[in-house]
Each structure stands twice: as C-alpha cells, then as structure tokens.
Amino acid sequence: MTGIFSAAAVQSDVWPVFPRKDAPPEPGHVQKNLDRAIELIDRVALWNPSKIYVLPEFFLTGASGIGISKEARELMCVSMSGPEIAQLCSLATRVDAYIAGMVWEVMDDWPDRYWNTAFIISPDGEVVLKYHKHYDPTGKTKPGDVMDEYVERYGLDALFPVIDTPFGRLGCLICYDINFPEMARCLALQGAEILLHPTSEGRAPFLKEDTGGWEIGKRSRAYENLVYIVSANQGRFRGSDFPTDRMRGRSQIIDFHGQVVTIAETTGETILQADIELERLRQKRGQLQMNFLAQL
C-alpha cells in the first residue's frame, strides 16, 4: 500500500537566453536558470520534502529564439547525457525524489533535429521517461513528422509513455497538450495516475482565471481520467525586455475529482505542495459506475 506523500509544482523565474530583441544572446543564462531551479528544490527539500517535483516548460532557456537559427538551437538545446541533465540527476538522488521538467533536446539518433521533450528523473539519478511533444507550432520535430521510423526505433508505447514508480504511475504532457482530451486519455489508458504538466502560459482570454478554457481543461482532464495533475508554469521573466509579469503564474495541483487542491496566486517564484492519496484514487477507480476508463 502506498502511503500519503506530497508532490510539488516549482514555479521558477526565468532569465531568457535571448533576453532582448536587438542584443546578443546570453548562453550563461542556461546555467543560471538551472542553478536557481536546483536551489529552490534543495531548499524546500530541507524543511518539507516532496516525492515528486515538476519544473516549468522552458525553465532552462525561455521560449524565444529557438526557431531563429542553428546558432539558437545550439545555445538552447541539451542532450539527456549532457551536463545539465546530469546536475538534475544528482539533485534527484540528493533529495530522494522524482524530478520532471521540459528541455529542448537534441539526440544523436536524429541529426539536425530538435525536440520539445518532457523528462522524469528517478531518485536513482536516471532518466526513466522521455515524452516528445506531439504538437508545437515552432520548427521542432514532432513524432508524427517521422512516425514510421520513430515507432520502429522506440515502439508504440514511446508515443504516450508511462513509468511505474513506488509513488504511482507517472506520465507527462506539455503545455498545449492539456487542450486535447485524447492526450490525457491515452496516458490514462496506459495506466497513468499522476500527470506531470510542465507548462508555459502567458495571458490571453482563454487563459482567464477560473473561467478560461485552459483552467476548465485541466480540471476536466483530471476528472475524466481519474488522475492527479501537477501543473508547473513559469514565474517572472528576469533580465530581459519581456514584461516581467508576462506569464500568468497559477501553477496548480488538481485531484482526481477535478478539484483544484492548491494554486499559485502569484506570477512570481513559488513552490506549491499538495498531498497525493493514491489509495483513494485507486479505490475510486474500483467503482465501476464512475470509472470512465473501465467503461470505454
């Protein structure tokens, strides 16, 4: 039986690699962002440790600049065997927790391509899950762009991967994925119980507090699939010509009833933590009448 534990959404500030329109990039911001993310998790782990930490989309680099040039991709992309991920692997071991997030990834398997990739690192310091985002309007590669070869290399399960852990079955979806019921449903049908959602959400009518489509979508995906959702958005922009509060904050943790358990009522840096009660979730899934997955 899995006892009650907590998960955390880490809403960290970001120093963009391309901070200003008419100025050179700042490649050192990658390490600066990484250092800050590590510092935040290290700090909270000292006094109120969680077993799962989720970092935002683009937490290493910011989003701007990635599609501009080969130089930009070289500055912003990392390898899963590179030093940035190695530092996060060391962190996961040190705090004895799973750490998830998103990076722009390059792989030796696919020269001259880059990917929007979510990852999960185990407390053993290993990358145990990678998910390549299916939708993105930038020039990155999507699995569907190379579908036959992708499935041949990695298998069908790599399209919607789920990892079994002592703290539930974990899957990832990234930012815009939350708008597609099929995305969360595919992960839930693979057994996911907790969906980790690195996201990068600015300000628009469909992102309006409480009533915007994305707010409704997050709660709906949790309710439809009887899953927890841990959604981590970026904090403020630092050292750039972007508006400091361009991102809306509102990182949140949603339970399997579709109820918001906790939410960041700030655009600044914060860490949200909430209890995860897997046995209650599994008990609920055992009630056939309300288990939509079983009734499919």
Protein Blocks (a to p, Z undefined) as FASTA:
>chain_A
ZZdddddddddddddfblbfkbccdfklmmmmmmmmmmmmmmmmmmoccfbdcddehkln
ojghjlmpmmlmmmmpccfkbmklmmmmmmmmmnopadddddddddfklghiacdddddd
dfkopafbdcddfbdfbfbdcfklmmmmmmmmnojklmmgcdddfebpadddehjlmmpm
klmmmmmmnopabdcddddddddfklgghjamklmmmmmmmmmnopadddddddddehia
bdfklpggjpacddfkopafbdcfbfbdcdddddddfklmmmmmmmmklmmklmZZ
